[in-house]
């Protein structure tokens, strides 16, 4: 059974040699792949000197690196690990076991169950962001995962070759989790120890920029994976706004319309007239209805939603839907 160790790297000259040698010790028969993502230090040379299969990925971003790795590398079991030496190699046997026993398609190295991430990580906003993303995804997909964004994962071949990587950056782990939940892949979490980066090694994560990218990824993938719920939520929000707008009609409209409400036509009709008298209410209600109609069309006309990220594929999808409707 062929095992591939996948190490995406960007400026990890301080730690990459140790990561490679640690995994050589734990899995001597595995092939170790290092994809260098435009490093400006000696990561590429050091990885090659330590016996890894080293390639370059010129499109910047961890998601782009993982896409190329999944496309290029053929194996039975894939171990994804960061090159910063924050994940101990000795836990790899625990993570591989469920894949070998066919108990899971993806195994996640859980940093949170034993509290090691919270104690080792020195960036409190990262802890907050992890919890926010975890709670949001668990709520949307009715799951109970503990570590959504772990970079220590093991996959079987079925998962790797059927995962369309859309993300370009550090939101890739979130996308993997969402894809697994939506497509009903078997997921298992195994507690691991987490350690902070050694002195002299610096994180490439930007707390706010990468955090917003993760939230944006959840937003768009939620739209693709659960379109009915997504557009119904938007339609409902606009409907509530329209009710608020109904409750605050202009004084002139109210005065001119309410004079005849006690006689004829009936008050229900007058209420409807008040709605029509408010342009904002009409606009909000129209948008809300449109959102609901779009959700119905997506569900019934396109039961398997597209998850393509390119503009071209979006245009093709829209054209095909229009053709089916016509």
Protein Blocks (a to p, Z undefined) as FASTA:
>chain_A
ZZddddddehilkmmmmmmmmmmmmmmmbccddddehiablmlmmmmmnopacdddfbgc
jklmmmmmmmmpgcfbdcdddfkopacfklmmmmmmmmmnopafbdcddfklnommmmmp
ccfklmmmmmmmmmmmmmmnopabfblkbcbdcddfklmmmcccfbfblmlmmmmmmmmm
mnopacdddddddddddehiacfbdfklmmmmmmmmmmmmmmmmmmmlmmmmmmmmmmmm
mmmmmmmccfklmmmmmmmmmmcccfklmmmmmmmmpmklmmmmmmmmmmmmmmmmmmmm
mmbacfbfbfklmmmmmmmmmmmmZZ
